[in-house]
Amino acid sequence: MENKETSHHKMMIKDYKKRFYVALVFTIPILILSTTIQEWFNYDLVFYGKDYLLLGLATFIFFYGGWPFLKGLIKEIRNKSLGMMTLIAVAICVAYFYSAATVLGLEGNPFFWELATLIDIMLLGHWIEMRSILGASRALEELAELMPSTAHKIKDDNVIEVEIADLKKGDRVLVKPGEKIPSDGSILKGSSYIDESMITGESVPVERSEDDSVFGGSINGDGSLEIEVQSTGEDSYLSKVIELVKKAQASKSKTQRLADKAAFWLTIISLSVGTITLITWLLLSANVTFAIGRMATVMVITCPHALGLAIPLVVAVSTSISAKNGLLIRNRTSFENSRKVTTVIFDKTGTLTKGKFGVNKTTIFSEKYSEKEIFRYAGSLENQSEHPIARGIVEKTNELEIGLLEVSNFNAIKGKGVEGIIDGKEVKIASPNYLKQLGLKRPENIDKDPIDTIVFLIIENQLIASISLSDIIREESYGAIKELKKEGIKCIMLTGDNYSVAEKVAKELNLDDFYAEVLPDEKLEKIKELQEKGEFVAMTGDGINDAPALAQANVGIAIGSGTDIAAETADIILVESNPGDVSSLIKFGNKTYKKIVQNLIWATGYNVVAIPLAAGALYAFNIIISPAIGAILMSISTVIVAINAKLLKLK
């Protein structure tokens, strides 16, 4: 179910979109009929009642298209926090009421086309803004969806299906092969390989048997389990992770946007100068029409066309460019803040490594068999198994494009290996310990890497080959770490895997530091520790176990191959699962921020010259800006802002 925040965001996006398109349709005839536009394009379209038609069209746009801003004005006044909504509302009110007055008899030139285009651009800007701000609440919804909706409760030796909410501590539940475990608990009967990657970050399923603890939401392997419920509801581990995400998201910095600050001061300046202009000219005995014309020109020239586009347009351009280059931006503030990053924290499994077992070495002991023949036998046998090691061997077999052979009498020997008959020969894939039990001696020339898992191929009780597998480091990881360190950014790894695995990967990649065997809440605490030391932290991960850390980090970056929850919790998503994109992201974030600052400076800076001239400061020297010239200056400012945004590039 959608929460209220998500629904509210969707409603606002839909509302701005509808108002923009409707207002745009009504703007077209206003532009065609406006005297200024006719003069620019050298045509003349005059008929009886034209001004009243323009007033009618403008009235509709003012009340329909301008309603969100008029409502925002009331809200900002109530909250005593003047900002963008106040500035937009004041601008459209002055333009509308002054223009309406000129149609009804007051001398002067109406600002109908300026009013219509201002409302259109503001609606477009806010629509773009709302689309770029997605509620983080979806992350929490998807976390909750990890839990199954029902469970198989054992009662009086009968199995009945019950809702998860009905489970209580001490209940016994049956978990069938391939099902999600319904709650935290301990195993009473059975053993199985449990996929806990979404909870702990462990790269491969782990074997669990009687008296071992299991997490709700993890996935059972090929064995049936009877579990005693230990924690349910808010006390479950997954619920605690959800709460951590909530708190981390709620505690994120609420730094006021530059646009809001600029809008606040532009509002103060606009209102002050406009009022002072009106009063000054009235005191100087100017006629009322001239005084109102000066005030209206000030208000029009201060209309935030450019300011309204300054950020949304850069956001739209940068988002488009980023998407084409595999960077999906969800939180623009964090994206722009990526320029401040001093430390990047990487999850290991699925981020720096591929997150799956791969064959990295094969040692052949018999001259009768080639590498292809070895993998034809090994792949055929392991193709019958669901073990992660088996999948690694089968994948290697597929890479070598080897056809599989028929297997009979297949048998999986838990914790030892697999066996079967292929081409009339007895074939085994055995673990090192099982090798000893079979009375076969392990060759001395095999150097076991601490992160490797070694299995042996045995045909007709003869040792044929050893196959070494490991969670392979991504090729891109080497360049990513090197590039970040060149920029003076520290690189640290946090992982749920064991110490020896983490140490090996950290040394291989020349990381600054690493932390192993850490759970989600501990990852979050490590990030907090670094932040308390003054570090600006970016977290890169791919799993649900990374969700709290991604939310706590100043910039949360999800690797695209990871789970949906990681993507929903993160500020930025790397579609290509390339750690090298982290460096590109930080550099592009810096460029984007500079473009925003440049646009804000221009969008507000031109007013320093234009506003005094519009107010009539140089009237004694016969230098004055008419409303038409004011509109041109306003348009030029908007064009410059748009062009500057379009110059943004990602190398």
Secondary structure, 3 states (H helix, E strand, C coil): CCCHHHHHHHHHHHHHHHHHHHHHHHHHHHHHHCHHHHHHCCCCCCCCCHHHHHHHHHHHHHHHHCHHHHHHHHHHHHCCCCCHHHHHHHHHHHHHHHHHHHHCCCCCCCCHHHHHHHHHHHHHHHHHHHHHCCCCHHHHHHHHCCCCCEEEEEECCEEEEEEHHHCCCCCEEEECCCCECCCEEEEEECCEEEECHHHHCCCCCEEECCCCEECCCCEECCCCEEEEEEECHHHCHHHHHHHHHHHHHHCCCCCCCHHHHHHHHHHHHHHHHHHHHHHHHHHCCCCHHHHHHHHHHHHHHCCCHHHHHHHHHHHHHHHHHHHHCCEEECCHHHHHHHHHCCEEEEEHHHHHEEEEEEEEEEEECCCCCCHHHHHHHHHHHHCCCCCHHHHHHHHHHHHCCCCCCCCEEEEEECCCEEEEEECCEEEEEECHHHHHHCCCCCCCCCCCCCCCEEEEEEECCEEEEEEEEEEEECHHHHHHHHHHHHCCCEEEEECCCCHHHHHHHHHHHCCCEEECCCCHHHHHHHHHHHHHCCCCEEEEECCHHHHHHHHHCCEEEEECCCCHHHHHHCCEEECCCCCCHHHHHHHHHHHHHHHHHHHHHHHHHCHHHHHHHHHCCCHHHCCCCCHHHHHHHHHHHHHHHHHHHHCCCCC
